[in-house]
Amino acid sequence: MRGRHRSSHLGLLLLLSQLYQVGLDNIPPVTLAVLGLNAYLFLFPAAPLMKACVSVQRACASGEWSRLVLSPFHHADDMHLYFNMVSLVMKGLRLERRLGAAWFAYTLAVFSLLTGVLYLALEAGLARLTGDQSHSDACAVGFSGVLFALKVLSNHYHPGGVTYVMGFPVANRYASWVELVLIHITAPGTSLIGHLAGILAGLLYTVGPLKKMMKMCAGLMSSSTFMPRTSYRSSGYSGRHSRSERHPAADGSPSYTGGMTEEEQLAAAIRNSLSDTGRHQHGDGPAPPPYGFRLTEEELRARRLARLDAFM
């Protein structure tokens, strides 16, 4: 689409600028590879958007099951891609280190398919219960469902903390549900079912049988194989930082730029990449642009979702 190509440059330039600020050598390899795949398929899509999105009518009734593979990795526009990839980097910095590169890649692959399957099941059930065939026709695209599943995992592995959702403190264990509802209220055109599918996929992993089934399928029966990682180096990732000195945090994990967490560092990098001078630090310098990059990850996603008509 001609309009898409005209508008695609801004999001890609912002993404490149942010990656430069964070440093490619600080992004775990699987996270970086998945980010690259999403960017590549945005520039060179495997199928037109309406042939990549997934719906009950197109997948189940028409037998176009390839949409389950295509839909998570195609995006509606450049800003959709940009904000999803920001969220992916935030979660990858925590989870790939914790799970290890191989298991994190395996988990992403499972979540990419499972969120689509759950989305189809939920929409089909709603169509049957309500008699509203619009549920069968609703077509979703994007990585957001997988990101909701990863958010459940991140909150599971980092319990007891507080996440700010649209400015309000929410316990981590409830953050995904609160975000699900608030995004649906503030951006009613978004896919509530797609995001719900992601949360359910995450819960199947954390409190359901999914993790055990994945271990069985992989032929890895020893739970010690999947002990949480404590550093990037333990999973074959050096975690060098080319722009600031590395200091160990209290929990043994690497910490950069004066003890900032990975998410704080990435948020500062986003602000830096969008500032006029590109040099102001966290909390300093000129006011951010109107996209609101001083907001939390959840608020960033809500603003992104408001720009799109349909995606997962």
N, C-alpha and C positions, 0 to 999 in steps of 0.2 A: 504494500500500500504506500502510495506516494507520501501521504501525511506522516506515516510512521518513520520513513527514512529522513524526512526533514527534521523531526523532533528527536531522533535517536542520538544525536551527537552529545547533547548536554549530559544525559545520564551516563553515557560511556566515558565521557571526559571526567566527570565527577568520580566515577569508579576508578579510573586510572590514577587520578590524583590522590584518592584515598589510599589506594594500594601502595603508592609511592611513599606516602607519609607513614603508613604502618610498617612498610618494609616487607617485600616478598619473602625474605628469609625468616620472618617472624610468623608467617602464616603456615600452619601445619600442611603437609603435602596433600593429603586427601581433600581437605577443605579447599585448598588452592586449585586442585584438579577439577573438583565439582564446580567451583566458581568459573573456571575457564570453560568447562563444558556448557554451562548456562549462557555465558557470554557468546561463545561460538554459535550456539543454536539460535541466539537472538539475531546475530548478523547473517547467519546462513541456516535458516530454519529447515528442518527435515520435512516439514509439511506446512501449508498455510494454517494460520491460527485456528480457523474454523474446522480444519481437518485434524488438528492436534488436540483440541480440547476434548474432555471426556464427559459423556452424559449417558443416561440409561438408554435413551432412544438410539444413540449412535453406536454405543459399545455393545449393549446387550441385544437390542432388537435387530440391529444391522450387522452384528458380528465383527465390528471394527475394534478388536481387542488391542490392537497396537496403540490405541489412544492411551491406554493405561501406562505405557512406557513413555510416550511422547509428551503427555500433558504436564508432568511436573517440571520439565526442562524447557518449556516455551513460555514466553511472557508477553503480556498485552502491549507494553510499551517500554521505553528505556528507563523510566523512573520506577516502574514495577520491578524491572530487573535490578536496578540499583539498590533499592531499599531491601529487597529480598537478599541480595548478596551481602549487604551490610549486616543483616541479621545472621546470615550463615557464618560469616567470619566471627562474629561475637560468640556464637554457640560452638563453632569449631575450635576456637582457642581453648575452650574449657573441656569439651567432650572428647575431642580427638586425643588430647593429652591423657585424659582420664581412662579412656577405653582402649587406646592403642590404635594405630593407623588401620590395620587389617580389619579389626572388629568394627571400627567406626565406618569404614567403607561398606562393610557387610550390612550394618545397621541402616545406613542411608539407602542402600539398594532395596532392602526389605520395606522400609518406610515409604519409599517412592511408589512401590506397587500396592502396599497395604492401604495407604490412605485413599488411593483411587478405588480399590475394591470396597472399602467401607463407605466411601462417598456414594458409590452406585447402590449399595445395599440400603443405605439410609434414604436416598432419594426414591428408590423403587418402593420401599416400605411406606413412605409418605404419600406417594402417588396412589398406592392401593388403599391406604387408610382414609385419605381425604377425597379421593376421586378427582384430584386436581392434576391433570396431565402436564402442567407446567413443570412439575418436579422431574418428569421424565425427559423434558427438553432442556433443562438447565445444564449448560455446558461450562465446565470449569477448567482453568488453566493456570499454571504457576506453581512455585515451590513453597507457597505459604502453608499448605497442609503439612508438608514434611517439617517445616520450621516449628509449627505448633507441637508436633510430636517431639522434636528435639527440645523444645522448651519444657515439656513435661519431664524429660530425662534430666535436663540441667537442674530443674527445681528438685528433683528426686535426689540427685547427688550432692546438692548444696541446700539441705533443709535448714529451716530455722531463720532464714534471712527474710528480708523485706524487699519487695519490688514496687516501684512507683508506677502505677497505671493511670495515665492521664492526670498526674499530679497527686494521686491519692496513694498512701502506703497500703500495700496488701501483702499478707503473708505469702511466701513463695508457693506454698501448697495450694493456694486458691488463685494464684495470679493468672493462670491460663484460663480458668473459667470466668473470672471477672473481665479479662481482656476480651474473651469471646463475646460476652454479652454487650460490653461497652462499644466494641467495634460494630456490632450489628445495629445498635441503637444510633450511633453517630454516623454510620455509613451504611444505610439500609440496602444499598445495591450490591453489597458484597456477599460472598458465599458463606453463610452461617454453617451450612452443612459441610462444606469443604473444610472449614476450620475445626468443626466438631469431629470430623473424621480423623484429623491429625491428633487431636487430644486423645481420642479413643485408642489410636494406634500407640501413642506413648504410654497410656495406662495398661494396655495389653502387655507391653514390655516390662513396665516397672512393677505391676501388681498382678499381672495375668501370666499365662503360660508361654507367651511369645519368646522370651529370652531362652527358656529351657528348650523350646522347639528349635530355635536357631542353633543352639549348641549341638543338639542331636543331629540336625541336618548337616552341620559342618563337620560332624564326626569328632567333636572336641568335647569329651565327656568330663574332663577335669576342670572343676570350677577355678582352680588356681591359675589356669591359663589366662583367665580373664580378670585377674586382679586389677583394680584401678591403677592407672599410671600416675606417678607423682611428678614427672617432669617430661618435657618434650624429648630430652635425650634418651629416656628409657624406651621410647617408641621409634628410635632412629632419627629423631629430629633435633637439631642442635639448638634451636631457639636463640641464635645470635641476634643481637640488636645493633644495627649499624648507626643509630643516631643517639643512643644514650647508654649509660652504663647499666649493666645487669646486676641486680641485688637480689638475694634470696628472700622470699617472704617468710612469715612466721610458720607457715604450714609446709615449707620446703619447696613450694612452687616458685618459678621465676617471676620476678616483679621488675617492672621497668619504670623509668622516669619518676623516681622519688617515691616508690611504693604504691603507685596507682595499680588498680586491678586491670585485667585485660580489657574489660568493657569500658572502664574509665579512660584508658589509654586510647582505645579505638574511637570513643566519642570525641576526645580531644583532637585526634587526627582528622576526624570528619570536619570539625570546626576549623581546624587549621587549613585544610585543603580548600575550604570555601571562603576564607577570609580574603580581604583585599591584598594583604601583604604576604599571607601564608606563613607568618612567623609568630602570631600571638599564641600564648599557652592557655592551658585549662583555666577558665575563670578570668582571663585577662584579654586585652585587646578590644577591637571594635565589636559592636553588636552583631550577632549572626544574621544571615540573610533571612528572608521571610519564610523559608521552608521550616524553620524552627529547630535547628540542629542542637540547641541546648536542651531539648526535651529528651525524655527517656526513649528507649528502644520501642516500647509499646506505643507511645505517642507518635513516633516517627512512622510506625507501621499504620496507625490509624489515619494519618494524613495521606499516606500512600494509597491506602485502600479507598479513600474518598475520591481519588482521581480515576479509579477504574470502574468499569461496569460489571465485569464478571471475571473472576479468577479464583484460583484455589489458594 
